[in-house]
Amino acid sequence: MSLRNLTKERRDDILKEQKEKHDKLDGLQKKTPEDMYEEDILHFESEYAKVRRRICERIFKKEDKFLLGDRKRTS
């Protein structure tokens, strides 16, 4: 990046981003591998539950359409 394009706002944004990165690094360095593993497992379980819920919703919607279709045919 050339100095001509470096405005005060852009400089402030870069410094803010740098601070956020350093804070994140400090947080990671304070965690043990076990802590990180546990966080990963909890995140995975949460996301897995969301996916299972979406799949179940789709299955039930298809079954409802199928059942409604059968009722119309028998009438």
C-alpha positions in Angstrom: 0.0 0.0 0.0 1.4 3.3 -0.9 1.5 6.2 1.5 -0.7 8.3 -0.7 -3.6 5.9 -0.1 -3.1 5.8 3.7 -5.8 8.0 5.2 -6.3 8.6 8.9 -9.5 6.5 8.8 -7.7 3.6 7.0 -4.8 3.9 9.5 -7.3 3.7 12.4 -8.9 0.7 10.8 -5.6 -1.1 10.4 -4.6 -0.4 14.0 -8.0 -1.6 15.3 -7.6 -4.8 13.2 -4.1 -5.3 14.5 -5.3 -5.0 18.1 -8.1 -7.5 17.5 -5.6 -9.9 16.1 -3.3 -9.5 19.0 -6.1 -10.0 21.5 -7.2 -13.1 19.7 -3.7 -14.5 19.7 -3.3 -13.7 23.4 -6.5 -15.5 24.1 -5.4 -18.6 22.1 -2.0 -18.6 23.8 -3.7 -18.7 27.2 -5.8 -21.8 26.3 -4.6 -25.3 26.8 -5.0 -27.9 24.0 -7.7 -29.5 26.0 -9.7 -26.2 26.2 -9.4 -25.8 22.5 -10.5 -29.4 21.9 -13.5 -29.0 24.2 -14.5 -25.8 22.4 -14.3 -27.5 19.0 -16.4 -30.4 20.2 -19.1 -28.1 21.6 -19.1 -26.1 18.4 -19.3 -29.3 16.3 -22.2 -30.6 18.5 -24.1 -27.4 18.1 -23.7 -27.3 14.3 -24.5 -31.0 14.0 -27.8 -30.4 16.0 -28.7 -27.6 13.6 -28.1 -29.8 10.5 -30.1 -32.7 12.0 -32.9 -30.4 12.8 -33.0 -29.1 9.2 -32.9 -32.7 7.8 -35.8 -33.8 10.1 -37.8 -30.7 9.1 -37.3 -31.6 5.4 -38.3 -35.3 6.0 -41.4 -34.3 7.9 -42.4 -31.8 5.2 -42.0 -34.5 2.5 -44.0 -37.0 4.6 -46.8 -34.4 5.1 -47.0 -33.8 1.4 -47.0 -37.5 0.7 -49.8 -38.1 3.3 -51.8 -35.2 2.0 -51.4 -36.5 -1.5 -52.6 -40.0 -0.5 -55.7 -38.6 1.2 -56.7 -36.7 -1.9 -56.4 -39.8 -4.1 -58.6 -42.0 -1.9 -61.4 -39.4 -1.7 
